[in-house]
C-alpha cells in the first residue's frame, strides 16, 4: 500500500519515529542546558568585567552576546516543545498526518523534520 492510500502510520513505523524524536530531544535538551548556563554565566560579574573593553571587543567574535544566547535558548526551547508535541501525536496515533491536507506526510520528510505537522504541499501553499 502506497503512502497516498494509507491514512496512518503502523505501530512499527511510529516506533521508528519515536526513537528518532527521543534521540533529537535528548540532544536538544543538552544543548538547551548549555545555552542556559552560558546565558546565566554572562550575568556573573566576577573579575572578568574588570578587563578593558577593547579586550572584550577583540574576543567578541568568540563569544555570543547575551541577546544572541537568549534567542538561541528560546529557539531551542521551542524546538523541544515541538518534539514533545510530536511524541503526544504518536501516542494519539495522529503523528505524520498533515494538519492542512489530512494526508500522510512522507517518511523522508519526517525523518529529517520529525516534528513536522505540514506536508511540503501544504507548506508551499502558505
C-alpha positions as CSV (number, residue, x, y, z in Angstrom):
1,X,0.0,0.0,0.0
2,X,1.5,3.3,-1.0
3,X,1.7,6.4,1.3
4,X,-1.1,8.1,-0.7
5,X,-3.5,5.3,0.1
6,X,-2.5,5.0,3.8
7,X,-4.2,7.2,6.3
8,X,-1.9,6.4,9.3
9,X,1.5,5.0,10.0
10,X,1.8,1.5,11.5
11,X,2.8,1.0,15.1
12,X,6.2,-0.2,13.9
13,X,6.7,3.0,11.8
14,X,5.5,5.1,14.7
15,X,8.1,3.4,16.9
16,X,10.9,4.3,14.5
17,X,9.8,7.9,14.6
18,X,9.5,7.8,18.3
19,X,13.1,6.7,18.6
20,X,14.3,9.4,16.2
21,X,12.4,12.1,18.2
22,X,13.7,10.8,21.6
23,X,17.3,11.0,20.3
24,X,16.7,14.5,19.0
25,X,15.0,15.5,22.2
26,X,18.0,14.3,24.3
27,X,20.4,16.3,22.2
28,X,18.1,19.4,22.2
29,X,17.7,19.3,26.0
30,X,21.5,19.0,26.4
31,X,22.1,21.9,24.0
32,X,19.4,24.0,25.8
33,X,21.0,23.4,29.2
34,X,24.4,24.5,27.7
35,X,22.8,27.7,26.3
36,X,21.0,28.4,29.6
37,X,24.2,28.0,31.6
38,X,26.1,30.2,29.1
39,X,23.3,32.8,29.4
40,X,23.4,32.8,33.2
41,X,27.2,32.8,33.3
42,X,27.0,36.1,31.3
43,X,25.3,37.6,34.4
44,X,28.3,36.7,36.5
45,X,30.1,39.9,37.3
46,X,33.4,38.5,38.7
47,X,36.8,39.7,37.8
48,X,36.1,39.2,34.1
49,X,34.4,42.6,33.7
50,X,37.4,44.4,35.1
51,X,39.3,43.7,31.9
52,X,39.5,46.6,29.4
53,X,36.6,47.0,27.0
54,X,38.9,46.7,24.0
55,X,39.9,43.2,25.1
56,X,36.2,42.3,25.1
57,X,35.8,43.7,21.5
58,X,38.7,41.6,20.4
59,X,37.2,38.5,21.9
60,X,33.7,39.4,20.7
61,X,33.7,37.1,17.8
62,X,34.4,34.2,20.1
63,X,31.5,34.8,22.4
64,X,27.9,35.1,21.6
65,X,26.2,38.2,23.0
66,X,23.8,37.7,25.9
67,X,21.0,38.6,23.5
68,X,22.0,36.0,20.9
69,X,22.4,33.4,23.5
70,X,19.0,34.2,24.8
71,X,17.5,34.0,21.3
72,X,19.2,30.6,20.7
73,X,17.9,29.3,24.0
74,X,14.4,30.4,23.2
75,X,14.5,28.7,19.8
76,X,15.9,25.6,21.4
77,X,13.1,25.6,23.9
78,X,10.5,25.9,21.1
79,X,12.2,23.0,19.3
80,X,12.0,20.9,22.4
81,X,8.3,21.8,22.8
82,X,7.6,20.8,19.1
83,X,9.4,17.5,19.6
84,X,7.4,16.8,22.8
85,X,4.2,17.6,20.9
86,X,5.2,15.1,18.2
87,X,5.5,12.4,20.9
88,X,2.0,13.2,22.0
89,X,0.8,12.8,18.4
90,X,2.5,9.4,18.3
91,X,0.6,8.4,21.5
92,X,-2.7,9.7,19.9
93,X,-1.9,7.9,16.7
94,X,-2.2,11.2,14.7
95,X,1.5,11.5,14.0
96,X,2.6,12.2,10.5
97,X,-0.8,13.5,9.3
98,X,-0.7,16.9,7.6
99,X,-2.9,19.3,9.6
100,X,-3.9,21.1,6.4
101,X,-4.4,18.4,3.7
102,X,-5.1,15.4,6.1
103,X,-2.7,13.3,4.1
104,X,0.3,11.4,5.4
105,X,3.5,13.4,5.4
106,X,6.1,11.3,3.6
107,X,8.5,9.4,5.8
108,X,11.5,11.1,4.2
109,X,10.3,14.5,5.4
110,X,9.5,13.2,8.9
111,X,13.0,11.6,9.3
112,X,14.5,15.0,8.6
113,X,11.9,17.1,10.4
114,X,10.3,14.7,12.9
115,X,8.1,17.4,14.4
116,X,6.6,18.5,11.1
117,X,2.9,19.0,11.0
118,X,2.6,20.1,7.4
119,X,3.3,18.3,4.2
120,X,5.6,20.1,1.7
121,X,2.4,20.6,-0.4
122,X,0.7,22.5,2.5
123,X,3.9,24.3,3.4
124,X,4.3,25.6,-0.1
125,X,0.7,26.9,-0.1
126,X,1.4,29.1,2.9
